[in-house]
Amino acid sequence: MSLLTFNVDMAALLRFASRQNEPDPSQLAMLGELYGADAISVQFRRDRKYIRERDLYLLKGIVKTKLIIEMPPNEDALGKVIELKPHTVILAADHADSDSPLSPIDFNSAPVDYRSITDQLQAVGIEVGYFVEPAPDEIKGAAKAGASVVVLNCAGYTEARSVEEAQAELDRIDKAAQSAVKHNLSLYGARGLHYKNIKPLVELQSFQSFLIGDAIVARALLLGLKQAIDDMQGLLK
């Protein structure tokens, strides 16, 4: 059985678009937990465009399950999460273009001492993971950095334009999942997951949790948040 990590970034995006103080990500998180989400996640970008520092403090005080923060490994953000002590930090790469989503870490391209960063976070009791492409070398890089979690970028599968392409990506994900097991890493999936494409990933029986947000909020607009979460949990279980 896979768990549901409910990403509440959509509330922050809608708040930014409306130029108001609502909807509040912490309120969405509270309702998400009430209706059965197993954990809550957000992306904390360098520019604070969507999720703000205030949101992190509110979420830390409200979330009763697990608070997972996905963020780039820059000094300012690291200092903030070390102070907050969320349950889990997932390190990802950001970009100068603030509208680009956080992307997978490439352990071979950036001159970053990831082991040192992992040690800093683990020293205060934070579980550490890395957002990576579904490739054995990247899984190995996360393990070498001392991570206990890897979040696989499933975009290749979720954006596939043919059955053959989707199957090839599923095979790639399956091989990465086997590598994660070999390195004793918990496995999460993210990016582009929704009600129509999640089943083949669940059937791999390799993922401890899936990070899903936009699809749930979209369905909630039509059916309500409780029904949207119930529907997704039904697929995961």
WOLIN-V435648 format. One line per field, one symbol per residue. phi: phi as a letter, one per 30 degrees, with the letter a starting at -180 (. if undefined). burial: # if it has 16 or more other ideal C-beta (glycine too) atoms within 10 Angstrom, else .. A space follows every 50 residues. Layout:
# WOLIN-V435648
phi: ???
burial: ???
This chain:
# WOLIN-V435648
phi: .ccccddcdeddddddddhccbdceddddddedecjddabbbccdedhdc dceedddddedcdccbccccaddcedddddddddhddbccdbccbddddd debddcdcccdcdddddedddddcicdbbbdbddbedddddddddjdcbb cddcdeddcdcbdddddddddddddddddddechcdccbaiidadccded ddddhccdabcbbedddddddccjdddddeddddddc
burial: .##############.......####.######.#.#########..#.# #...##.###.##.#########...##..#..#.#########...... .####.#....#.#..##.##....##########..######.###### ########.#.....#..##.##..##.##....#########.#.##.. ##...########.###.##....#..##..##.##.
